[in-house]
Amino acid sequence: MLGRWVLAAVVAVVVGVLLFLLHASIQLAQLQAINVWLLSGLPLLVWVLLFGSRAYFYGGALSQHQFLEEEAVNAQLAWQDWAQRYLAVHTSCVLLPDQVSASVLQGRRDLPLRTGQARRIAALPEQGDRAQAGLQLLLPVLGPALKALPAEKALRVTLLSDIEPDHDAALRDVWQQWQTSHLTQPATVTLTDELSCQWIDDTLKTARAALELILVVQVNGGEAYSDGLAALLLCPDQLAVAWDLPVQGGLLRPMPLDVATLNSELALFQQTQTMALQATGVLADSADWQPLTGNVFAIIGAQAVSLSAQQLWVQEHLCGLPGPFGHWLAAAFGLEMVRHQQQPVLLLAKDESRYWISTVIAGEVA
């Protein structure tokens, strides 16, 4: 482009010289009325005006392009910051069938496959109110952590249970009795039979000044799915810093995945949630992920040098069908694994609505 303008300038100079010679030769009487310097300088003047206007508009376009580039970079950084937000985990526990735990998995590849089976937790009674028994197993583990929290901070309790609605009151009574004798902070209790992974994102957006306690009691699956008990005491990362609370780990914002465009979705995930590149293993909640894990290792593993295909765990293979709260049981299991290994883990979870991917991090990283 610049070469064309230089050529045009040379042409303007040549034309100017020719006009000067033509004027000096007195061949055309009409030209004698025009000043010789004005006549010979006119082509170069036209070139200067055209070049100046082109440079002006090009400079404006360049400034706009640079502005848009800077805005795109700022937007990318802001999106990465948002993707790195997490729910700080102050304490958590999980109880799975067949005594499956992070320590049991350490160095073992010979555990029996439980894919498609409905497994039971041996510590729960075969008959009677298994939900109450399960909740009573979880609550004593939470006591020390809850007592260490600031007494003035509100506690929001979400009790996830697969019991029939007419048994809700009995389960609520178990909590109320325990709360009366063990808690000093105010607490509100919500009983529900569903809680999507989207709840993590919503909690980070609303940033309520409260601690969140998720209690998972999945014990009535029959032959449809396995048992599972879990508890997670959470709050948004910024509140954990502001209140100077102890942190055992973190659940980073989950990203929904469209499996029809999985490769591009995974590429976007690794660009935004860069903490995922530090992961050393992958935990999936169900066998439905099995055909997709190859894509995960191919896309994310290309950048995450520590990610190993030998560190792939499918919870359904270990303790049976995941059930309606399998994604929360997998999150609690993932937290146990990162506490044990002190390395981030990629979490692949599926709820009733969609597939999700996230990163579970240890307290030191958080």
C-alpha positions in Angstrom: 0.0 0.0 0.0 2.8 2.5 0.9 4.6 1.6 -2.4 1.6 2.8 -4.4 1.6 6.1 -2.6 5.3 6.6 -3.3 4.7 5.8 -6.9 1.8 8.3 -7.0 4.1 10.9 -5.5 6.8 10.3 -8.2 4.1 10.6 -10.9 2.9 13.9 -9.4 6.4 15.3 -9.4 6.9 14.2 -13.0 3.6 15.8 -14.1 4.6 18.9 -12.2 7.9 19.1 -14.1 6.2 18.6 -17.4 3.7 21.3 -16.7 6.6 23.6 -15.7 8.4 22.9 -19.0 5.1 23.3 -21.0 4.5 26.7 -19.3 8.1 27.8 -20.0 7.9 26.8 -23.7 5.1 29.3 -24.3 3.4 26.7 -26.5 -0.1 27.2 -24.9 -1.1 30.8 -24.5 -3.9 29.8 -22.0 -1.2 28.6 -19.5 0.5 31.9 -19.4 -2.2 33.5 -17.3 -1.5 30.9 -14.5 1.4 31.3 -12.1 4.1 28.8 -13.2 4.8 27.7 -9.6 1.1 27.2 -8.9 0.7 25.2 -12.1 3.7 22.9 -11.6 3.0 22.4 -7.9 -0.7 21.5 -8.3 -0.2 17.7 -8.9 2.0 17.4 -5.8 -0.5 19.4 -3.8 -3.4 17.1 -4.9 -1.2 14.1 -3.8 -0.5 15.7 -0.4 -4.2 16.3 0.2 -5.2 12.8 -0.8 -2.4 11.2 1.2 -3.3 13.3 4.3 -7.0 12.4 4.1 -6.1 8.7 3.7 -3.7 8.8 6.6 -6.3 10.5 8.7 -9.0 7.9 8.1 -6.5 5.0 8.4 -5.3 6.4 11.7 -8.9 6.6 13.0 -9.5 3.0 11.9 -6.2 1.9 13.5 -7.1 3.6 16.8 -10.5 1.9 16.7 -8.9 -1.5 16.0 -6.4 -1.0 18.9 -9.3 0.0 21.2 -11.3 -3.0 20.2 -8.3 -5.3 20.7 -7.7 -3.8 24.2 -11.4 -4.2 25.1 -11.2 -7.8 23.9 -8.2 -8.5 26.0 -9.9 -6.8 29.0 -13.0 -8.9 28.4 -11.0 -12.1 28.2 -9.2 -11.3 31.5 -12.5 -10.4 33.2 -14.0 -13.6 31.9 -11.0 -15.6 33.2 -11.3 -13.9 36.6 -14.9 -14.8 36.7 -14.3 -18.4 35.6 -11.7 -18.7 38.4 -14.2 -17.8 41.1 -15.1 -20.6 43.4 -17.0 -21.7 46.5 -14.6 -22.1 49.3 -15.1 -25.4 51.2 -14.6 -25.2 54.9 -15.3 -28.8 55.6 -16.7 -31.7 53.6 -17.3 -35.4 54.0 -18.6 -38.2 51.8 -19.7 -41.8 52.5 -20.1 -44.1 49.6 -21.0 -47.8 49.2 -18.3 -50.5 49.6 -16.2 -48.1 51.7 -14.9 -46.4 48.5 -12.6 -43.4 49.5 -9.7 -41.5 48.2 -7.3 -43.5 50.4 -8.7 -46.8 49.1 -8.1 -45.7 45.5 -4.5 -44.7 46.1 -2.3 -46.9 43.9 -5.1 -49.5 43.4 -6.5 -50.5 40.0 -8.0 -53.8 41.0 -11.3 -52.7 42.6 -14.4 -54.6 41.4 -16.5 -52.9 38.8 -19.9 -51.8 40.0 -21.2 -50.3 36.7 -25.0 -50.5 36.4 -25.4 -51.8 40.0 -27.3 -50.3 42.9 -25.0 -50.5 45.9 -25.9 -49.9 49.6 -24.0 -48.3 52.4 -23.3 -51.1 54.9 -23.5 -48.6 57.9 -27.1 -47.9 57.2 -29.9 -50.2 58.4 -31.6 -52.3 55.8 -35.0 -51.5 57.2 -36.6 -48.5 58.9 -35.9 -44.8 58.3 -32.6 -44.9 56.4 -32.7 -41.2 55.7 -32.8 -40.3 59.4 -30.0 -42.8 60.1 -27.9 -41.3 57.2 -28.4 -37.7 58.5 -27.4 -38.8 62.0 -24.2 -40.2 60.5 -23.3 -36.9 58.8 -24.1 -34.4 61.6 -21.4 -35.4 64.1 -18.7 -35.0 61.5 -19.8 -31.4 61.0 -19.9 -30.4 64.7 -16.3 -29.2 65.1 -16.3 -27.2 61.9 -19.6 -25.5 62.6 -18.6 -24.6 66.1 -15.4 -22.9 64.8 -17.4 -20.5 62.6 -18.3 -17.0 63.6 -21.5 -17.2 65.7 -23.1 -14.1 64.1 -22.8 -15.4 60.5 -26.1 -16.8 59.1 -26.1 -20.5 58.0 -28.3 -21.6 55.1 -28.9 -25.4 55.2 -30.1 -27.2 52.0 -31.0 -30.8 52.8 -31.1 -32.9 49.6 -33.0 -36.0 50.1 -34.7 -38.7 48.0 -37.4 -39.5 50.6 -41.1 -39.1 50.1 -42.5 -35.6 50.9 -44.6 -36.8 53.8 -41.3 -37.8 55.6 -39.8 -34.3 55.3 -41.0 -33.3 58.8 -39.3 -36.2 60.5 -36.0 -35.4 58.8 -36.3 -31.7 59.6 -36.9 -32.7 63.3 -33.6 -34.6 63.3 -31.8 -31.4 62.1 -33.6 -29.1 64.5 -32.8 -31.3 67.5 -29.1 -31.4 66.5 -29.0 -27.7 65.8 -30.5 -26.8 69.2 -27.7 -28.6 71.0 -24.8 -27.9 68.7 -25.2 -24.6 66.9 -25.2 -21.0 68.1 -25.6 -19.2 64.7 -29.0 -18.7 63.1 -29.9 -21.2 60.5 -32.6 -21.6 57.9 -33.4 -25.1 56.5 -34.6 -26.0 53.0 -35.6 -29.5 52.1 -35.5 -30.3 48.4 -35.2 -33.3 46.0 -33.1 -31.4 43.4 -30.2 -29.0 43.2 -28.4 -28.4 39.9 -24.8 -27.5 39.4 -26.1 -24.1 38.3 -26.6 -23.4 42.0 -22.9 -22.8 42.4 -22.9 -20.2 39.7 -26.0 -18.5 41.1 -24.5 -18.5 44.6 -21.4 -16.7 43.4 -23.4 -14.2 41.4 -25.7 -13.3 44.4 -22.9 -13.3 46.9 -25.2 -13.7 49.9 -23.5 -13.0 53.2 -24.2 -16.4 54.6 -22.5 -19.8 54.9 -24.1 -22.6 52.8 -24.4 -26.2 54.2 -25.3 -28.8 51.6 -26.4 -32.1 53.2 -26.9 -35.0 50.7 -29.0 -38.0 51.8 -29.5 -40.4 49.0 -30.6 -43.7 50.5 -33.9 -44.7 48.9 -32.8 -45.7 45.4 -33.9 -49.4 45.6 -32.6 -51.0 42.5 -32.5 -47.7 40.5 -29.3 -46.2 42.0 -26.8 -46.5 44.8 -26.7 -44.9 48.3 -24.6 -41.9 49.0 -24.1 -39.4 51.9 -22.3 -36.2 51.8 -21.9 -32.8 53.5 -20.3 -29.6 52.2 -19.9 -26.4 54.2 -19.4 -23.6 51.6 -19.3 -19.9 51.1 -18.2 -17.6 48.2 -14.4 -17.2 47.9 -14.6 -13.4 48.6 -16.5 -13.9 51.8 -14.0 -16.6 53.0 -11.2 -14.1 52.5 -13.2 -11.2 54.1 -14.1 -13.4 57.1 -10.7 -15.0 57.3 -12.2 -18.5 57.4 -10.2 -21.8 57.1 -10.5 -23.3 53.6 -10.0 -27.0 52.9 -10.6 -26.7 49.1 -12.7 -25.0 46.5 -15.3 -25.8 43.8 -14.6 -23.6 40.8 -17.5 -22.3 38.7 -18.9 -25.2 36.6 -19.3 -24.7 32.9 -22.2 -26.3 31.0 -21.2 -28.4 28.0 -22.9 -29.0 24.7 -21.7 -32.5 23.8 -22.6 -31.8 20.2 -19.8 -29.3 20.0 -17.7 -30.8 22.8 -14.2 -30.0 21.4 -14.9 -26.3 21.0 -16.5 -26.2 24.4 -13.5 -27.8 26.1 -11.2 -25.4 24.3 -13.2 -22.5 25.6 -13.1 -24.0 29.1 -9.3 -24.4 29.2 -8.9 -20.8 27.9 -11.1 -19.4 30.7 -10.7 -21.6 33.7 -6.9 -21.8 33.5 -6.7 -23.6 36.9 -7.9 -26.7 35.1 -4.4 -26.9 33.4 -2.9 -27.8 36.8 -5.2 -30.8 37.2 -3.6 -34.2 37.5 -6.7 -36.4 37.2 -10.3 -36.6 36.1 -13.3 -37.7 38.2 -16.6 -38.4 36.4 -19.8 -39.1 38.2 -21.3 -41.7 35.8 -20.5 -44.1 33.0 -22.2 -41.7 30.5 -19.0 -39.8 30.4 -16.9 -42.8 29.2 -17.3 -42.0 25.5 -16.3 -38.4 26.1 -13.3 -38.7 28.3 -11.0 -39.2 25.3 -11.9 -35.7 24.1 -11.2 -34.3 27.5 -7.7 -35.8 27.6 -7.0 -34.9 24.0 -8.1 -31.2 24.3 -7.2 -30.3 27.9 -4.4 -32.8 28.2 -2.6 -31.1 25.3 -2.0 -28.1 27.6 -2.3 -29.7 31.0 1.1 -31.4 31.1 0.4 -33.2 34.5 -3.0 -34.6 33.4 -2.7 -38.4 33.0 -5.1 -40.9 31.5 -4.0 -43.2 34.3 -5.7 -40.8 36.7 -9.3 -41.3 35.5 -11.9 -42.3 38.0 -15.6 -43.0 37.1 -17.6 -43.0 40.3 -20.2 -45.3 38.8 -17.5 -47.9 38.2 -16.5 -47.7 41.8 -19.8 -47.6 43.7 -22.7 -48.1 41.3 -25.3 -46.0 39.7 -25.0 -42.3 40.7 -28.6 -41.4 41.4 -30.3 -37.9 41.4 -27.6 -36.4 43.6 -24.6 -38.1 41.9 -23.1 -34.7 40.9 -23.0 -33.5 44.5 -21.6 -36.9 45.7 -18.9 -36.6 43.0 -18.1 -33.0 44.1 -17.6 -34.2 47.7 -15.6 -37.2 46.5 -13.5 -34.9 44.4 -12.8 -32.7 47.4 -11.7 -35.7 49.4 -9.3 -36.7 46.5 -7.7 -33.2 46.3 -7.2 -33.2 50.0 -5.5 -36.5 49.8 -3.4 -35.7 46.7 -3.0 -32.0 47.1 -3.5 -31.6 43.4 -6.5 -30.2 41.4 -8.9 -32.6 39.8 -11.2 -32.1 36.8 -14.8 -32.8 37.8 -17.2 -34.1 35.1 -20.8 -34.2 36.4 -24.2 -34.7 34.9 -27.5 -33.5 36.4 -31.0 -33.9 35.0 -30.6 -30.9 32.7 -27.1 -31.0 31.2 -23.4 -32.0 31.4 -21.0 -29.9 33.4 -17.2 -29.5 33.8 -15.4 -27.9 36.6 -12.2 -28.0 38.6 -11.8 -29.0 42.3 -8.8 -27.4 44.0 -7.1 -27.9 47.3 -7.1 -25.4 50.1 -3.5 -24.4 49.5 -4.3 -23.4 45.9 -7.5 -21.6 46.9 
